[in-house]
Each structure stands twice: as C-alpha cells, then as structure tokens.
C-alpha cells in the first residue's frame, strides 16, 4: 500500500507543479493583455484570469483532498 501512496504522491506533486507553471505563464499573458487599450482584449483577459484562478483553486482542493484521504 505504501508503494501506491508514494506513486500517488509523485503524481499529485507533478500535476501541482505543471499546473503552477502553466498558471504562472497564463497569468503573465493575461496580465499583459489586461494592460491593452482594446476593451475586447481586456474583457478576454479578465475571463482568462478568472479561469486561471478557478483552475488553481481546483488543483489546491484536489491536493487537500488527497492529503486528507492519505491521512485517514
């Protein structure tokens, strides 16, 4: 059972790292787009920023649930 737990922990860590890097890149891209004067691009950037925040919350919640299940 500990081998399965270790593998799951590595997978969760990898997913968290990848999603964190992706979110950082997307936040930079959407942040630059948010500074433009075109209202349509600013609106798209706001939607993108909202989606990145939701994605990060889901990733953090999944990691918390896995940690809780692992402790139980």
C-alpha atoms as an extended CHARMM CRD file, in Angstrom:
* protein
*
        72  EXT
         1         1  UNK       CA              0.0000000000        0.0000000000        0.0000000000  PROA      1               0.0000000000
         2         2  UNK       CA              2.8480000000        2.3950000000        0.7230000000  PROA      2               0.0000000000
         3         3  UNK       CA              4.1420000000        1.9860000000       -2.8410000000  PROA      3               0.0000000000
         4         4  UNK       CA              0.7570000000        3.0640000000       -4.2200000000  PROA      4               0.0000000000
         5         5  UNK       CA              0.6980000000        6.0170000000       -1.8370000000  PROA      5               0.0000000000
         6         6  UNK       CA              4.1910000000        7.0400000000       -2.9090000000  PROA      6               0.0000000000
         7         7  UNK       CA              3.2660000000        6.8640000000       -6.5880000000  PROA      7               0.0000000000
         8         8  UNK       CA              0.1040000000        8.8910000000       -5.9690000000  PROA      8               0.0000000000
         9         9  UNK       CA              2.1320000000       11.4850000000       -4.0780000000  PROA      9               0.0000000000
        10        10  UNK       CA              4.5740000000       11.8130000000       -7.0060000000  PROA      10              0.0000000000
        11        11  UNK       CA              1.6870000000       12.1690000000       -9.4620000000  PROA      11              0.0000000000
        12        12  UNK       CA             -0.0180000000       14.8400000000       -7.3480000000  PROA      12              0.0000000000
        13        13  UNK       CA              3.2730000000       16.7150000000       -6.9650000000  PROA      13              0.0000000000
        14        14  UNK       CA              3.8880000000       16.5950000000      -10.7220000000  PROA      14              0.0000000000
        15        15  UNK       CA              0.3680000000       17.7790000000      -11.5230000000  PROA      15              0.0000000000
        16        16  UNK       CA              0.6650000000       20.5900000000       -8.9830000000  PROA      16              0.0000000000
        17        17  UNK       CA              3.9980000000       21.6900000000      -10.4180000000  PROA      17              0.0000000000
        18        18  UNK       CA              2.7670000000       21.6190000000      -14.0070000000  PROA      18              0.0000000000
        19        19  UNK       CA             -0.4410000000       23.4680000000      -13.1650000000  PROA      19              0.0000000000
        20        20  UNK       CA              1.5010000000       26.0610000000      -11.1800000000  PROA      20              0.0000000000
        21        21  UNK       CA              3.8830000000       26.7050000000      -14.0610000000  PROA      21              0.0000000000
        22        22  UNK       CA              1.0080000000       26.8630000000      -16.5350000000  PROA      22              0.0000000000
        23        23  UNK       CA             -0.8880000000       29.2780000000      -14.2950000000  PROA      23              0.0000000000
        24        24  UNK       CA              2.1770000000       31.4940000000      -13.9550000000  PROA      24              0.0000000000
        25        25  UNK       CA              2.6050000000       31.7120000000      -17.7190000000  PROA      25              0.0000000000
        26        26  UNK       CA             -1.0900000000       32.3400000000      -18.3280000000  PROA      26              0.0000000000
        27        27  UNK       CA             -1.2420000000       34.9850000000      -15.5890000000  PROA      27              0.0000000000
        28        28  UNK       CA              1.6320000000       36.7850000000      -17.2950000000  PROA      28              0.0000000000
        29        29  UNK       CA             -0.0400000000       36.6010000000      -20.6940000000  PROA      29              0.0000000000
        30        30  UNK       CA             -3.4260000000       37.7170000000      -19.3880000000  PROA      30              0.0000000000
        31        31  UNK       CA             -1.8090000000       40.4360000000      -17.2940000000  PROA      31              0.0000000000
        32        32  UNK       CA             -0.1330000000       41.8770000000      -20.3880000000  PROA      32              0.0000000000
        33        33  UNK       CA             -3.3990000000       41.6650000000      -22.3270000000  PROA      33              0.0000000000
        34        34  UNK       CA             -5.2080000000       43.4070000000      -19.4700000000  PROA      34              0.0000000000
        35        35  UNK       CA             -2.9710000000       46.4610000000      -19.9340000000  PROA      35              0.0000000000
        36        36  UNK       CA             -4.0750000000       46.9700000000      -23.5470000000  PROA      36              0.0000000000
        37        37  UNK       CA             -6.4720000000       49.7010000000      -24.5560000000  PROA      37              0.0000000000
        38        38  UNK       CA             -8.7280000000       47.4330000000      -26.5980000000  PROA      38              0.0000000000
        39        39  UNK       CA            -11.8140000000       46.7920000000      -24.3960000000  PROA      39              0.0000000000
        40        40  UNK       CA            -12.4800000000       43.4330000000      -26.0550000000  PROA      40              0.0000000000
        41        41  UNK       CA             -8.9850000000       42.1550000000      -25.1930000000  PROA      41              0.0000000000
        42        42  UNK       CA             -9.3130000000       43.4790000000      -21.6490000000  PROA      42              0.0000000000
        43        43  UNK       CA            -12.5810000000       41.5540000000      -21.2320000000  PROA      43              0.0000000000
        44        44  UNK       CA            -10.9570000000       38.3860000000      -22.6040000000  PROA      44              0.0000000000
        45        45  UNK       CA             -8.0560000000       38.8790000000      -20.1960000000  PROA      45              0.0000000000
        46        46  UNK       CA            -10.4480000000       39.2120000000      -17.2380000000  PROA      46              0.0000000000
        47        47  UNK       CA            -12.1970000000       35.9990000000      -18.2440000000  PROA      47              0.0000000000
        48        48  UNK       CA             -8.8380000000       34.2760000000      -18.6120000000  PROA      48              0.0000000000
        49        49  UNK       CA             -7.6650000000       35.4900000000      -15.2050000000  PROA      49              0.0000000000
        50        50  UNK       CA            -10.8860000000       34.1990000000      -13.6670000000  PROA      50              0.0000000000
        51        51  UNK       CA            -10.3960000000       30.8000000000      -15.3240000000  PROA      51              0.0000000000
        52        52  UNK       CA             -6.7920000000       30.5650000000      -14.1120000000  PROA      52              0.0000000000
        53        53  UNK       CA             -7.8940000000       31.3510000000      -10.5520000000  PROA      53              0.0000000000
        54        54  UNK       CA            -10.6100000000       28.6860000000      -10.7080000000  PROA      54              0.0000000000
        55        55  UNK       CA             -8.1170000000       26.1560000000      -12.0610000000  PROA      55              0.0000000000
        56        56  UNK       CA             -5.6700000000       26.8820000000       -9.2620000000  PROA      56              0.0000000000
        57        57  UNK       CA             -8.4160000000       26.5270000000       -6.6640000000  PROA      57              0.0000000000
        58        58  UNK       CA             -9.4020000000       23.1510000000       -8.1150000000  PROA      58              0.0000000000
        59        59  UNK       CA             -5.7790000000       21.9900000000       -8.0610000000  PROA      59              0.0000000000
        60        60  UNK       CA             -5.2990000000       23.1070000000       -4.4530000000  PROA      60              0.0000000000
        61        61  UNK       CA             -8.5880000000       21.4840000000       -3.4120000000  PROA      61              0.0000000000
        62        62  UNK       CA             -7.6100000000       18.2150000000       -5.1030000000  PROA      62              0.0000000000
        63        63  UNK       CA             -4.2600000000       18.1960000000       -3.3060000000  PROA      63              0.0000000000
        64        64  UNK       CA             -6.0000000000       18.8950000000        0.0060000000  PROA      64              0.0000000000
        65        65  UNK       CA             -8.4920000000       16.0760000000       -0.5520000000  PROA      65              0.0000000000
        66        66  UNK       CA             -5.7070000000       13.6350000000       -1.4410000000  PROA      66              0.0000000000
        67        67  UNK       CA             -3.7740000000       14.6430000000        1.6880000000  PROA      67              0.0000000000
        68        68  UNK       CA             -6.9000000000       14.2050000000        3.8000000000  PROA      68              0.0000000000
        69        69  UNK       CA             -7.5730000000       10.7560000000        2.3180000000  PROA      69              0.0000000000
        70        70  UNK       CA             -3.9540000000        9.7910000000        2.8010000000  PROA      70              0.0000000000
        71        71  UNK       CA             -4.1080000000       10.7430000000        6.4860000000  PROA      71              0.0000000000
        72        72  UNK       CA             -7.3510000000        8.8370000000        7.0810000000  PROA      72              0.0000000000
